[in-house]
């Protein structure tokens, strides 16, 4: 009886073992998700002086504040009286045919109207220079030009 009990118990234990079942590989599925972050308050303040009284050489400092990243701002400058011989000219208020040419330098480089300057958080320091020959032959008048700064 003891042998019968052991044999029955051994049989029950063997039948209770799970058999491994090998199934086909499950199908591969792919999904994608978009990850995004929106910067809603990315702004900066650029300060450009409203006037510059030009001597033979004068400096105009353009400052940037509240720029929240270390990137570059692109700046282009255009004058209101360009000509083929000078991108920047001041026109006489009394005599529309009287002009004084001037040039803008960024560091050691002369700026050409329409080209791009790059401004960091440090801002820009631009040097304005007149032609002494233009000043020697200028008629008595007030000469002005309006500069447009486009910043992106």
One Martini backbone bead per residue (centre of mass of N, CA, C, O) as a GRO file, in nm:
protein
  152
    1UNK     BB    1   0.059   0.064  -0.020
    2UNK     BB    2   0.294   0.247  -0.010
    3UNK     BB    3   0.364   0.211  -0.312
    4UNK     BB    4   0.097   0.313  -0.424
    5UNK     BB    5   0.110   0.593  -0.299
    6UNK     BB    6   0.378   0.684  -0.430
    7UNK     BB    7   0.291   0.634  -0.724
    8UNK     BB    8   0.047   0.827  -0.721
    9UNK     BB    9   0.199   1.081  -0.634
   10UNK     BB   10   0.399   1.084  -0.874
   11UNK     BB   11   0.184   1.106  -1.094
   12UNK     BB   12   0.052   1.368  -1.001
   13UNK     BB   13   0.310   1.541  -1.019
   14UNK     BB   14   0.365   1.497  -1.325
   15UNK     BB   15   0.084   1.608  -1.425
   16UNK     BB   16   0.127   1.903  -1.292
   17UNK     BB   17   0.318   1.971  -1.493
   18UNK     BB   18   0.422   2.204  -1.708
   19UNK     BB   19   0.405   2.259  -2.039
   20UNK     BB   20   0.582   2.372  -2.296
   21UNK     BB   21   0.491   2.631  -2.517
   22UNK     BB   22   0.532   2.694  -2.865
   23UNK     BB   23   0.507   2.995  -3.017
   24UNK     BB   24   0.469   3.230  -3.214
   25UNK     BB   25   0.566   3.522  -3.292
   26UNK     BB   26   0.480   3.816  -3.229
   27UNK     BB   27   0.367   4.082  -3.359
   28UNK     BB   28   0.490   4.375  -3.498
   29UNK     BB   29   0.456   4.695  -3.352
   30UNK     BB   30   0.413   5.044  -3.435
   31UNK     BB   31   0.466   5.362  -3.274
   32UNK     BB   32   0.402   5.712  -3.255
   33UNK     BB   33   0.524   6.020  -3.099
   34UNK     BB   34   0.488   6.347  -3.011
   35UNK     BB   35   0.739   6.579  -2.916
   36UNK     BB   36   0.678   6.881  -2.726
   37UNK     BB   37   0.766   7.243  -2.702
   38UNK     BB   38   0.644   7.556  -2.598
   39UNK     BB   39   0.745   7.888  -2.659
   40UNK     BB   40   0.561   8.175  -2.541
   41UNK     BB   41   0.805   8.392  -2.410
   42UNK     BB   42   0.990   8.482  -2.664
   43UNK     BB   43   1.179   8.763  -2.584
   44UNK     BB   44   1.289   9.102  -2.664
   45UNK     BB   45   1.497   9.399  -2.614
   46UNK     BB   46   1.555   9.672  -2.829
   47UNK     BB   47   1.795   9.943  -2.821
   48UNK     BB   48   1.761  10.249  -3.008
   49UNK     BB   49   1.858  10.532  -3.077
   50UNK     BB   50   1.681  10.809  -3.208
   51UNK     BB   51   1.966  10.961  -3.220
   52UNK     BB   52   2.247  11.099  -3.429
   53UNK     BB   53   2.524  11.300  -3.396
   54UNK     BB   54   2.726  11.359  -3.660
   55UNK     BB   55   3.044  11.330  -3.702
   56UNK     BB   56   3.311  11.205  -3.828
   57UNK     BB   57   3.288  11.022  -3.557
   58UNK     BB   58   3.049  10.775  -3.443
   59UNK     BB   59   2.849  10.612  -3.186
   60UNK     BB   60   2.629  10.320  -3.185
   61UNK     BB   61   2.428  10.169  -2.937
   62UNK     BB   62   2.304   9.838  -2.929
   63UNK     BB   63   2.062   9.689  -2.720
   64UNK     BB   64   2.000   9.393  -2.515
   65UNK     BB   65   1.708   9.252  -2.354
   66UNK     BB   66   1.559   8.965  -2.247
   67UNK     BB   67   1.736   8.736  -2.356
   68UNK     BB   68   1.665   8.372  -2.328
   69UNK     BB   69   1.922   8.326  -2.514
   70UNK     BB   70   2.238   8.238  -2.698
   71UNK     BB   71   2.174   8.358  -2.952
   72UNK     BB   72   2.109   8.511  -3.265
   73UNK     BB   73   2.062   8.820  -3.409
   74UNK     BB   74   1.927   8.960  -3.692
   75UNK     BB   75   2.071   9.240  -3.878
   76UNK     BB   76   1.937   9.511  -4.067
   77UNK     BB   77   2.034   9.798  -4.273
   78UNK     BB   78   1.860  10.098  -4.385
   79UNK     BB   79   1.835  10.365  -4.596
   80UNK     BB   80   1.661  10.653  -4.748
   81UNK     BB   81   1.944  10.746  -4.946
   82UNK     BB   82   2.042  10.566  -5.166
   83UNK     BB   83   2.326  10.471  -5.374
   84UNK     BB   84   2.575  10.363  -5.586
   85UNK     BB   85   2.817  10.515  -5.407
   86UNK     BB   86   2.614  10.499  -5.142
   87UNK     BB   87   2.426  10.347  -4.892
   88UNK     BB   88   2.481  10.619  -4.721
   89UNK     BB   89   2.275  10.923  -4.691
   90UNK     BB   90   2.255  11.262  -4.642
   91UNK     BB   91   2.001  11.500  -4.666
   92UNK     BB   92   1.906  11.799  -4.750
   93UNK     BB   93   1.650  12.008  -4.650
   94UNK     BB   94   1.681  12.250  -4.864
   95UNK     BB   95   1.865  12.054  -5.052
   96UNK     BB   96   1.793  11.768  -5.240
   97UNK     BB   97   2.101  11.761  -5.387
   98UNK     BB   98   2.227  11.732  -5.103
   99UNK     BB   99   2.509  11.532  -4.983
  100UNK     BB  100   2.618  11.295  -4.724
  101UNK     BB  101   2.834  11.059  -4.670
  102UNK     BB  102   2.817  10.733  -4.501
  103UNK     BB  103   2.950  10.495  -4.263
  104UNK     BB  104   2.948  10.153  -4.143
  105UNK     BB  105   3.086   9.994  -3.853
  106UNK     BB  106   3.183   9.654  -3.750
  107UNK     BB  107   3.444   9.708  -3.624
  108UNK     BB  108   3.645   9.642  -3.914
  109UNK     BB  109   3.373   9.636  -4.073
  110UNK     BB  110   3.197   9.715  -4.338
  111UNK     BB  111   2.874   9.806  -4.400
  112UNK     BB  112   2.625   9.669  -4.604
  113UNK     BB  113   2.349   9.715  -4.740
  114UNK     BB  114   2.155   9.421  -4.649
  115UNK     BB  115   2.326   9.296  -4.470
  116UNK     BB  116   2.433   9.082  -4.203
  117UNK     BB  117   2.400   9.100  -3.864
  118UNK     BB  118   2.521   8.982  -3.541
  119UNK     BB  119   2.346   8.955  -3.229
  120UNK     BB  120   2.395   8.958  -2.899
  121UNK     BB  121   2.370   9.026  -2.567
  122UNK     BB  122   2.592   9.259  -2.612
  123UNK     BB  123   2.539   9.371  -2.881
  124UNK     BB  124   2.607   9.687  -3.054
  125UNK     BB  125   2.891   9.865  -3.207
  126UNK     BB  126   2.863  10.146  -3.408
  127UNK     BB  127   3.038  10.310  -3.671
  128UNK     BB  128   3.033  10.645  -3.782
  129UNK     BB  129   3.128  10.778  -4.111
  130UNK     BB  130   3.268  11.040  -4.285
  131UNK     BB  131   3.342  11.234  -4.554
  132UNK     BB  132   3.560  11.488  -4.576
  133UNK     BB  133   3.493  11.583  -4.864
  134UNK     BB  134   3.192  11.633  -4.807
  135UNK     BB  135   3.233  11.844  -4.578
  136UNK     BB  136   3.400  12.057  -4.745
  137UNK     BB  137   3.140  12.078  -4.976
  138UNK     BB  138   2.917  12.155  -4.799
  139UNK     BB  139   2.630  12.290  -4.755
  140UNK     BB  140   2.436  12.490  -4.585
  141UNK     BB  141   2.283  12.253  -4.362
  142UNK     BB  142   2.058  11.994  -4.289
  143UNK     BB  143   2.141  11.651  -4.241
  144UNK     BB  144   1.951  11.351  -4.326
  145UNK     BB  145   1.857  11.021  -4.198
  146UNK     BB  146   1.687  10.704  -4.217
  147UNK     BB  147   1.694  10.422  -4.019
  148UNK     BB  148   1.651  10.067  -4.069
  149UNK     BB  149   1.582   9.813  -3.836
  150UNK     BB  150   1.612   9.460  -3.880
  151UNK     BB  151   1.481   9.209  -3.654
  152UNK     BB  152   1.529   8.825  -3.601
   0.00000   0.00000   0.00000
